[in-house]
Amino acid sequence: MTPILVFDIETIPDTEGLRRLRGHAPETADAEVAEAAFAARREQTGGSDFLPHYLHRVVTISCVLRDRDTFRVWSLGDPSEGEASLIQRFFDGIEKLQPQLVSWNGGGFDLPVLHYRALRHGVVASKYWDLGEDDRDFKWNNYISRYHMRHLDLMDLLAMYQPRANAPLDEFSQLLGFPGKLGMGGAQVWGAFQEGRLEAIRNYCETDVVNTYLVFLRFQKMRGALQPAQYEKECDLVKDSLDKLPGEHWRQFLVQWGGR
């Protein structure tokens, strides 16, 4: 089988970049730099303080890998690892496995952020950017083109590429009977990072990718790629795999999903 790699990122304001662009003194605290950017963004947008993609810094990349008979969920690197190394690890995995990528809003947020940050850090990602120059198969099915399946953005596809039809992963997962987000939301990541709660951020991101994978399984069942018995077997594999993992977030996830 083609490996399935589900991914999600968590980000914080790029305070280093904001200092350079906005003229903050080097000694200005990160919190002050970020708050100034949030305030300027709220004034610009009329309320939202969500920063442009190029002003985000990646602090966590979490993945689910489904390959042959194995299911694995983890966050790349360790909590102290730098952004450049995390991003290079992600694209190295694509280089090695050539998986089908699956995301929820990956085309709208995660991948554009990874593109900008990879470019800043000099990350190499030749297979990811192959549009058919090296492998002719990639001309008709690559990671970049919106309507190809080598990267499946579930949110984008289910909404028929109409932004007004987009659904939030948390609520939609719950509607399907899955746990949804646990313990944190994206808007709380910056605060958690300032408090040094990197492990909590990684745990939150990992539960997000498992929710995304479960939605993907339901999608595969809907389109006939999985028969009902196969779908149930896949869900059982996820439950059994999570049950063996350490971490209170997995205990909570399984309880929310129906108990273990």
N, C-alpha and C positions, 0 to 999 in steps of 0.2 A: 504494500500500500504506500501511497505517497504520504510522507509524514505531514501531520497537521501541527502547525505552530500558532497558537493563540497568544497574542501579546497585548500588553497595556503599559503605559508609562505614567509616572507621577512627576510633576514639575513644580518648581518654585520660581520666583522672579530672578532673572539674571542680573543680580545687583552689580556685578563687575561691569557688565555691558552698559547698564543704566548709568553708572558713574561716568563712564567714558562719553556717553551720548548726552547726558543731561548736565555735565559739568560739576558734579558733586565732588567735594574734597575727598582725598583718599581716606581720611580719618572718619568720615561720616558713617554712622552705624548702618548695617544692612537693613535693619527695620525701618530706619528713617528714609533710606533710599527707596525702599519698596513702597512705603506709604505715600511718598511724594508721587511715585508712578501711578499708584492706585487712584489718588486724588485727581491727577491730571486725566487719567482715563475716564473716570466718572464724569468729569466736566465735558470731555470730548464726546462721550456716548450718550449722555443724559441719564446715567445711572449705573451702568455696568462697569466694574473695575477689572474685568478680565483682560489681561494684557495681550498684545499681538503675539503671534506665534514665535517670532524671532527674538522675543524678549523673555522666553521661558528657558529654564535650565533643568535638565533631566536629573532626577535624584534616584529614581527607581525604574527598572524595566523588569516586569514579571511575565512569565511565560507558562503556558501549558503545552507539553509535547505529547502527542499521541502517535506512536510509531509501532507498528506490528502489534505485539501483545502487551505493550507497556503504556502506562499513563504516568506522566510526571508533571508536577507543578513546582516552580521555584522562582526566586528572584536572582537575576544575574549578579555575579560578583559578591562582594561583602559590603556592609554598610559604609565602610570607610573608603571604598574604591572611588576613584575620580570619574567624572562624567565621560571623558574621552574613552577610557577603558571600557566602561559599561556599553557605550554605543558601538565600539569596535567589536566587543563580544557578540552583540546582537547581529551585526552584519556578517561576522565570521560564521555564525550559526547558519545563516541563510546560504552563505558560500558553500558550506559543508553539506547541508542536508537538502537544499533546494526544496523547501517544504511549500505546502499551501499555507499562506498566511491568512489568519482569521482575526478580525478585530470588530470592535463596536465604536464607530466613528474614527477608525484609524486613518481613513483618507482625509477626514476633516480636521483632525488635530494631531494624533500621535506621529504619523509619518511626516507631515510637514515640519513639525518640531525636530524630529530626528534628522531630517534633511539639513535644516539650518545649522544644527549643532554639529553634525558630522562634518559639514563644510568648514565650520570654524576651527574644528580640532584636527583637520587633515585626515579624517577616517577614510579608509579604503573599502569600497563596497562594489566590486566590479560585477558580480553576478546579479546583485539586486538591480543595478542600473542597465543591465543588458536588455536592449530593445530589439535584438535579433542580429546584431553585428557579429557576435561570437557564436551564438546558438540560434539557428533559424527558427526553432520551435518558439523561442521567446519573442519573435516578431508578432505572432498571433496570440500569445498568451504570456504576459509579463507582469511584473510587480507594479508597474507604473500606470498603465492605462486603466482608466476608471471602470470600463465595462468588461475587463478580463477577470478570470477567476483565480489567477495565481495569488492575488490578494483579494480576499472576500471581506469587504466591509459590510457586515450584516445590517447595521443601521441604515446605511445608504441604500442597499439593495431592497430591503423590506419597505422602505419609504418611496421606492421607485425614483430615487435620486431627486426627490422633492423636499427641500429643507423644512417646509411647513408641515410635512408628514412625519418628521423625525420623532422618535420615542426615546426617553431616558432609559438606560440599561437597568437601573435600580427598580423602577416601577414595572417595566415590562417583564423583567425576570420574575418578580413576585406574582404577576398575573399568570405566568406559566407554571407557578408552583415551586419556583426555586427561591433560595434565601434572599437574593438581592444584597445590597451593600450592608456591611456590618461594622459598627464602631466608628466610622469616619466617612466623610464625603470629600470630594475634590477640593472644595473651598476651605477645608480645614487642614490641608497638607502643609501650607506655609507656616501656620501656627505650630503644628506638631514638629516641623523641622527646626524652628527656632527653639523649641523646648528640648531638642536632642532626641526626639522619639522616632528615630529612623526605622527601628524594627517595627513599630506600629504602622508606619507608612508602607513598608514592604508587605506586612500582613494584609493590609487593606487592599493593596494592589493585587496580591495573589488571589484573594477572594473574588475580585473583579474578573480576573481572567478565567476562573472556574465558572462563574456565572455566564460569561460569554461563551465558553465551550458548551455548556449545557443548552444554551439557546441555539447554538450551532447544531447540536444533536437533534433538537426538535425540528430545526429547519431541514436537516437531512432526511428526517422521517417524513416531513411534509412533501418534499420533492421526490420521494420514492427511493432515495439512495440508501435508506435504512428501513428494513421491515420492522414491524412492531416488536418482534422478539429480539431483533438485533439492537434496537433502540434501548430496550429494557436491560439487555446485557451490558451495553455501554454505560448506562447510568449506574448499574451495579459495580462495574469496574471502577468508576469514579468514587463511589461511596467506599468501596473496599480500600482503595488507594489512600483516600483522605483519612480513613480510620487508622491507618498505620503511621501517619505523620505526627510528629510532636507539634505542640502549639495549641493554645486555648482557642485561637480563632477557628481552627478546624473543628474543634468540639462544638463551638457555637454554630458553625455553618451546618454541620450534620444535624444538630437538634432542630434548627430552623427548617431544614429540608425534610424533616419527617422522623427524626430520631434515629439514634444508633446506640 
